Structure formats: structure tokens, C-alpha cells
Amino acid sequence: MKEITTEESWRFCSSLNSEPPKEEIHQNEDGSYYIPISIVQSKLDRLFYGHWSFEMNREVFGRKWARGSGVIEVIHPVTNQTIRRNGDAAIILTGNLRTDSPRLEAMVLLSCAKKLGKTFGRDLNRTKEDAPLAVVRIEKRDATTEEVRMKALIDDIEDASELESYKLVVPPSLKKHFESKLKKLKS
């Protein structure tokens, strides 16, 4: 068995935390930067010698949106240790399930890969140096306004599985309304 040197491990960590080449970085219409999924997958293959896997843990589809989470697992090529990173993403649906589902999966994979290091785009859209988080004052919400908003949301949903995704956030005062609407959608 090959003896692992500190220098080898340090070199590999340095490669993960090096800035991505400028030609790998693309820009969205909104001005944010990203590395395309094909480049990220090729880089994963190259850096980890193909010893990586990705799995979606959860997908939730609403009428106009989808969100998901997943985990990437890589084998460190120097130490042979397994490294796992979780990620999540949300997208606006285009109405084409043939492309929407793979796009969500790609966005989740990108989220996981970014957590492996800068070379996967970890710091691309950070405009400020890391600093202490600002103190945020949370004002108490008017319960009636929230209930009106939630009732309108319940009334607007036309899909039972989408409605069920809100079950845990429905206030007690709207439970009967929620159950009635769910029963109607399931029948």
C-alpha cells in the first residue's frame, strides 16, 4: 500500500480550491456566474478519476416551481476517504417535463459540487468578503394576514400532491378548510 504524504494531500486540496479557469465561467442573463454542468461533470471525472456518484434525495414539484435536494459522494484520490456533500436547488418550471426534471437534477448536482471547492464555482457570485452576519430584526406578522394569504393559496391549488406539500405549514384555524379542499382534489 502506498504511503500518503502530506504534500500530496495538500496539492490535491489546493487544486480543489484553485480558481476555475476564466473560459469555464459563463454568465446568466441576470449577471450571475456559473460553470456549466458538462464542465463540472468532466472536472469531477478528471479530479476523482471517475470515482464519484450523485443521487437525488427529494423532488417536490409545484405548479410553477420545483425544488430538490441531493448528495454527491466522491473518493479522495490521495487518502481514499469518502467525501459527501449535500446540495439543494429550486427552479421555475417551463412546462416541459422532458427538460425541467433533468434541469432540476443538474442544478442540485451543481449545488453539491460547489461545496467541494472553488474550482467547482464555490465563490463565483460572492461579491463581498466573508464578514459577520448582520443582525436581522424580525417583526411579528399579523396572523390574520398570514391566514388570508394561506387560504387564498389553498383555494388556488388544483393538484392534490402540491396541496399536500403545504400540510405542515397550514395554521390550525385553516385545517378544516385544508382537509376539505384536499378531499375534493382527491375525489
Beta strands, then each sheet from edge to edge (+ up, - down):
strand 1: 26-27
strand 2: 33-34
strand 3: 52-61
strand 4: 65-75
strand 5: 82-92
sheet 1: 1+ 2-
sheet 2: 3+ 4- 5+
end
